[in-house]
Amino acid sequence: MGGFIGALTGSLIVFAWERYPDISAFGPLGLAARMVAFVTLGAVAGITIGHLRRIRTELSRSSAAQLQAEHQIAGSARRLKESVAERTYELEHARNETLSILALVAEYRDDATSEHTERVGEIAATIACALGLEHDRIRHLRDAARLHDIGKIAVPDHILLNKGMLSAEEAEIMRTHAEVGARLLRRSSSPVLQMAAVIAATHHEWWDGSGYPMGLAGERIPLVGRVVAVGDVFDALTHDRPYKAAWPTEQAIARIRRGAGTHFDPLIVDAFLAKQDSILAIVLSREQQPAPQSSLI
């Protein structure tokens, strides 16, 4: 730094001498005063430049530290995001397993594979897609629809597995599964199970008000109940049940079409028919059985 100041001072003196060639006329005292002024100016300039260099160095270090901190924050945020995603996947997987177990409980005695509940969920989601429902609601509906018959756990085997016509008393007991399922499910705070409770309570209601358990009609029946009603009936028709053989798909589709305006919401039937190819792919998991001997569902 001292060399720099000296060089700067010398340069200033040369500059002054060239600028004022008659500087000797100022006399020794004037010349000395001016030389001191130039030296002082050089010292100030040197100190200022030194400060600027130090400031620049500190700024450079500060920028590097800031950049490093930003990298660390970004890394922490990435790890946190990955951890949240992993935990979310684990929770979702656990939720799906729980729903699968509940669905299996609902169908264990008359469908030990729980395939009916899974198909109804897929059919309901397909219809909901045709209706233009938002993605999250479709996803919830797919899961919730699988629990539509969970109330069957309260129905005695001699009624649930009856291969003939039920008596009026037995039919009344069978119908209690809708209310029982709703009571079991509505205690949960889960959005999926809350929707499942609505579906359990309303998927046997008819558009014309002749269904059960509440005799609701038209749009008083929640949309999810109206959707699952179509999916449940169609899958039941196209697969074996204790009381009937599977229907051919053409006959089952015709039954759904005829039910528009009486059993089913016409809008839901239209959505079903618009997606019938996709729905047939869901239900046709095996070769169809011969036509049934009875038209009862």
ZAPAZA-57379 format. One record per residue (C-alpha): residue number from 0; x, y, z negated. Coordinates in steps of 0.02 Angstrom, whole numbers, plus 50000, padded with zeros to 5 digits. Layout:
<atoms>
<NUM <X Y Z>>
...
</atoms>
This chain:
<atoms>
<0 <50000 50000 50000>>
<1 <50144 50121 49957>>
<2 <50223 50096 50129>>
<3 <50059 50132 50210>>
<4 <50036 50293 50110>>
<5 <50214 50348 50152>>
<6 <50188 50315 50336>>
<7 <50025 50408 50332>>
<8 <50107 50555 50240>>
<9 <50249 50563 50366>>
<10 <50127 50560 50508>>
<11 <50031 50704 50431>>
<12 <50190 50807 50409>>
<13 <50239 50778 50590>>
<14 <50064 50825 50641>>
<15 <50073 50985 50537>>
<16 <50243 51030 50606>>
<17 <50188 51008 50785>>
<18 <50024 51099 50751>>
<19 <50113 51240 50661>>
<20 <50289 51255 50735>>
<21 <50321 51415 50638>>
<22 <50282 51330 50474>>
<23 <50455 51382 50410>>
<24 <50388 51558 50410>>
<25 <50282 51509 50261>>
<26 <50438 51506 50156>>
<27 <50499 51365 50044>>
<28 <50355 51382 49923>>
<29 <50221 51381 50058>>
<30 <50305 51236 50145>>
<31 <50315 51136 49985>>
<32 <50133 51174 49946>>
<33 <50080 51113 50116>>
<34 <50187 50957 50102>>
<35 <50108 50918 49934>>
<36 <49937 50943 50010>>
<37 <49979 50824 50152>>
<38 <50048 50694 50032>>
<39 <49892 50709 49924>>
<40 <49782 50691 50076>>
<41 <49879 50537 50128>>
<42 <49862 50462 49954>>
<43 <49675 50493 49951>>
<44 <49659 50418 50124>>
<45 <49758 50266 50069>>
<46 <49654 50241 49912>>
<47 <49494 50261 50012>>
<48 <49549 50134 50141>>
<49 <49598 50015 50001>>
<50 <49427 50032 49923>>
<51 <49344 50001 50090>>
<52 <49448 49844 50114>>
<53 <49403 49780 49942>>
<54 <49220 49819 49972>>
<55 <49225 49727 50138>>
<56 <49310 49579 50055>>
<57 <49179 49574 49917>>
<58 <49039 49587 50044>>
<59 <49116 49445 50142>>
<60 <49126 49339 49985>>
<61 <48948 49388 49938>>
<62 <48884 49339 50111>>
<63 <48973 49172 50100>>
<64 <48899 49141 49927>>
<65 <48726 49191 49989>>
<66 <48743 49075 50138>>
<67 <48797 48933 50025>>
<68 <48650 48968 49908>>
<69 <48531 48967 50056>>
<70 <48600 48799 50112>>
<71 <48579 48730 49937>>
<72 <48400 48796 49926>>
<73 <48359 48723 50097>>
<74 <48432 48556 50045>>
<75 <48334 48556 49882>>
<76 <48174 48601 49975>>
<77 <48203 48461 50099>>
<78 <48234 48333 49961>>
<79 <48080 48395 49868>>
<80 <47974 48380 50026>>
<81 <48038 48203 50056>>
<82 <48002 48157 49876>>
<83 <47825 48228 49885>>
<84 <47794 48137 50050>>
<85 <47856 47974 49976>>
<86 <47750 47995 49821>>
<87 <47598 48043 49926>>
<88 <47622 47886 50032>>
<89 <47634 47779 49875>>
<90 <47475 47856 49804>>
<91 <47384 47836 49970>>
<92 <47440 47655 49981>>
<93 <47382 47621 49803>>
<94 <47215 47706 49839>>
<95 <47188 47602 49995>>
<96 <47230 47443 49902>>
<97 <47105 47488 49766>>
<98 <46969 47524 49894>>
<99 <47007 47360 49981>>
<100 <46990 47265 49818>>
<101 <46826 47352 49778>>
<102 <46761 47313 49953>>
<103 <46811 47131 49933>>
<104 <46719 47125 49766>>
<105 <46563 47192 49853>>
<106 <46565 47059 49989>>
<107 <46656 46915 49903>>
<108 <46508 46799 49885>>
<109 <46434 46815 50060>>
<110 <46588 46872 50156>>
<111 <46746 46821 50065>>
<112 <46855 46904 50197>>
<113 <46773 47076 50172>>
<114 <46778 47095 50362>>
<115 <46601 47163 50365>>
<116 <46646 47309 50253>>
<117 <46801 47348 50354>>
<118 <46706 47344 50518>>
<119 <46568 47455 50450>>
<120 <46701 47580 50397>>
<121 <46778 47581 50571>>
<122 <46609 47594 50658>>
<123 <46557 47738 50545>>
<124 <46720 47829 50581>>
<125 <46697 47803 50768>>
<126 <46520 47874 50763>>
<127 <46579 48019 50656>>
<128 <46713 48057 50785>>
<129 <46579 48065 50921>>
<130 <46482 48186 50811>>
<131 <46634 48300 50801>>
<132 <46662 48288 50613>>
<133 <46826 48356 50547>>
<134 <46972 48237 50528>>
<135 <46976 48229 50337>>
<136 <46790 48193 50327>>
<137 <46806 48053 50455>>
<138 <46950 47978 50357>>
<139 <46852 47986 50194>>
<140 <46699 47912 50279>>
<141 <46799 47766 50346>>
<142 <46855 47723 50169>>
<143 <46692 47764 50080>>
<144 <46583 47665 50200>>
<145 <46673 47505 50150>>
<146 <46592 47518 49978>>
<147 <46414 47536 50040>>
<148 <46360 47367 49969>>
<149 <46461 47362 49809>>
<150 <46298 47355 49710>>
<151 <46276 47176 49773>>
<152 <46383 47119 49627>>
<153 <46224 47137 49522>>
<154 <46118 47028 49638>>
<155 <46104 46844 49585>>
<156 <46176 46712 49703>>
<157 <46010 46626 49732>>
<158 <45945 46787 49809>>
<159 <46103 46850 49894>>
<160 <46140 46682 49977>>
<161 <45960 46635 50012>>
<162 <45947 46561 50188>>
<163 <45760 46587 50201>>
<164 <45635 46726 50178>>
<165 <45642 46816 50012>>
<166 <45488 46829 49905>>
<167 <45422 47002 49865>>
<168 <45501 46993 49693>>
<169 <45669 46933 49763>>
<170 <45666 47069 49895>>
<171 <45640 47199 49760>>
<172 <45789 47133 49664>>
<173 <45895 47136 49822>>
<174 <45849 47317 49850>>
<175 <45919 47366 49680>>
<176 <46095 47350 49750>>
<177 <46080 47525 49824>>
<178 <46046 47608 49657>>
<179 <46169 47499 49564>>
<180 <46308 47541 49687>>
<181 <46271 47727 49673>>
<182 <46277 47720 49483>>
<183 <46443 47627 49485>>
<184 <46527 47747 49604>>
<185 <46461 47918 49557>>
<186 <46556 47915 49391>>
<187 <46719 47944 49484>>
<188 <46790 48117 49521>>
<189 <46871 48052 49681>>
<190 <46798 48134 49839>>
<191 <46801 47965 49927>>
<192 <46708 47876 49788>>
<193 <46585 48020 49772>>
<194 <46547 48001 49958>>
<195 <46537 47813 49934>>
<196 <46406 47840 49798>>
<197 <46300 47942 49919>>
<198 <46318 47809 50053>>
<199 <46274 47667 49933>>
<200 <46117 47760 49880>>
<201 <46056 47808 50054>>
<202 <46113 47686 50188>>
<203 <45947 47591 50177>>
<204 <45841 47748 50195>>
<205 <45745 47761 50360>>
<206 <45727 47915 50469>>
<207 <45537 47900 50458>>
<208 <45539 47890 50267>>
<209 <45494 47705 50251>>
<210 <45662 47650 50182>>
<211 <45726 47629 50004>>
<212 <45765 47666 49864>>
<213 <45701 47846 49869>>
<214 <45596 47851 50028>>
<215 <45694 47996 50099>>
<216 <45656 48051 50277>>
<217 <45742 48147 50416>>
<218 <45883 48262 50370>>
<219 <45845 48240 50185>>
<220 <45950 48083 50206>>
<221 <46133 48135 50193>>
<222 <46226 48126 50358>>
<223 <46351 47996 50295>>
<224 <46207 47883 50243>>
<225 <46126 47900 50415>>
<226 <46291 47857 50501>>
<227 <46326 47704 50394>>
<228 <46146 47643 50417>>
<229 <46179 47620 50603>>
<230 <46349 47540 50578>>
<231 <46287 47423 50442>>
<232 <46138 47360 50541>>
<233 <46235 47336 50703>>
<234 <46375 47239 50619>>
<235 <46249 47133 50521>>
<236 <46157 47092 50682>>
<237 <46312 47042 50778>>
<238 <46382 46926 50643>>
<239 <46319 46774 50550>>
<240 <46226 46800 50390>>
<241 <46158 46667 50269>>
<242 <45983 46695 50339>>
<243 <46023 46712 50526>>
<244 <46146 46680 50666>>
<245 <46235 46820 50757>>
<246 <46141 46913 50892>>
<247 <46213 46942 51066>>
<248 <46282 47117 51078>>
<249 <46158 47171 51213>>
<250 <46012 47125 51101>>
<251 <46090 47212 50952>>
<252 <46120 47372 51053>>
<253 <45939 47367 51113>>
<254 <45882 47353 50931>>
<255 <45983 47507 50883>>
<256 <45911 47603 51031>>
<257 <45733 47554 50984>>
<258 <45763 47611 50806>>
<259 <45797 47792 50856>>
<260 <45667 47904 50776>>
<261 <45601 47771 50657>>
<262 <45742 47678 50572>>
<263 <45885 47788 50631>>
<264 <45925 47970 50663>>
<265 <45912 47992 50854>>
<266 <46070 48099 50852>>
<267 <46167 47959 50768>>
<268 <46100 47832 50894>>
<269 <46158 47944 51037>>
<270 <46331 47954 50960>>
<271 <46331 47764 50936>>
<272 <46284 47735 51119>>
<273 <46416 47859 51177>>
<274 <46549 47758 51086>>
<275 <46477 47585 51111>>
<276 <46630 47519 51204>>
<277 <46743 47564 51058>>
<278 <46617 47495 50934>>
<279 <46602 47331 51029>>
<280 <46791 47314 51020>>
<281 <46776 47328 50831>>
<282 <46637 47201 50807>>
<283 <46691 47074 50937>>
<284 <46825 46993 50830>>
<285 <46763 46822 50882>>
<286 <46652 46741 51012>>
<287 <46469 46784 50990>>
<288 <46349 46653 50924>>
<289 <46186 46602 51011>>
<290 <46033 46715 50997>>
<291 <45945 46711 50827>>
<292 <45783 46624 50789>>
<293 <45717 46774 50693>>
<294 <45717 46962 50724>>
<295 <45739 46999 50540>>
<296 <45896 47091 50487>>
</atoms>
